[in-house]
């Protein structure tokens, strides 16, 4: 928990689960202390990545975040079987957690992680790159998207709900909501006919085999969940802002009334002194 709390004021945890990240950001955005920072943190670019030099070429995505003070951070967000320890620094562990799941075709409880990293990975392959500078996607929007996709299914399934599915769904839900342009020229979908001919790095697949096939009706369902949660958070944020503004006005009104009262008391004291001085003059 200490790692997660290390960057409360930025909304970018050192390391956290997506559920906790989403919950905390939604709480921060309606709080007086961090609301301004979180509301003005924007996602500038998203990259769907595939690891190289791992037996199952794990996929994840990274978001470039800019804060109100122009400070930039990078968040790595990923989904994997619960049995395996996530890491963003040791590539062998990443390979282990994915490839080990291939030893069995049964379902695994799914886990996830969002972590702050130093920048764009230099060795992994970019599958899709999305410039969303003008899309006005906030850090909270990103957390909501990662969360609704995460909660759509709690089970990691090798052929239908794996890291390929998760990364693709997050980007497709954001694309559905914000209609931004996606650069798909970087990598083509898996061509089964080219299996074992160097296509192991194609998105959504491994060794030339398409492990993930996108279903638009599924995108539509999750996009609907995104809009519902987004509206809920926006409504709560608006109500919280209105409460803060009302409290501020009440405080200002109270301060003004107190100031007026004190002014009247001081005036009465001054008038009493003037009256006393005039009486003294008249006695002379």
LINURPE-V750853 format. One record per helix or strand of 3 or more residues. SS is the DSSP state (helix for helix, strand for strand). FROM is the first residue (numbers start at 0). LEN is the number of residues. If there is no record, write none. Layout:
ss=SS from=FROM len=LEN
ss=SS from=FROM len=LEN
This chain:
ss=helix from=1 len=4
ss=helix from=17 len=12
ss=helix from=34 len=5
ss=strand from=41 len=9
ss=strand from=58 len=8
ss=strand from=71 len=10
ss=helix from=90 len=13
ss=strand from=107 len=10
ss=strand from=124 len=7
ss=helix from=138 len=14
ss=strand from=154 len=3
ss=helix from=162 len=16
ss=helix from=191 len=3
ss=helix from=215 len=68
